Amino acid sequence: MTHKAGVQIPKSVPRLFYPCSALTAKKSGQLKKELAAKRKELEQAKARQAELDNLIAATFEKLATGI
């Protein structure tokens, strides 16, 4: 495959390692949307983890005080 800049890219090179400019604008946009969605999922998971951590801490505190 030939890159837009005229550089020959061997078929043995995975697409993941192609130069960024080899991505089409459509594919680039799609990847950006997927990345944004994954970041949002990560933030939600972090929030859930914080809630669970607080619940666990409160439970241990109640156990320690004997309530």
Buried (B, 14 or more C-beta within 10 A) or exposed (E): EEEEEEEEBEEEEEEEEBEEEBBEEEEEEEEEEEEEEEEEEEEEEEEEEEEEEEEEEEEEEEEEEEE
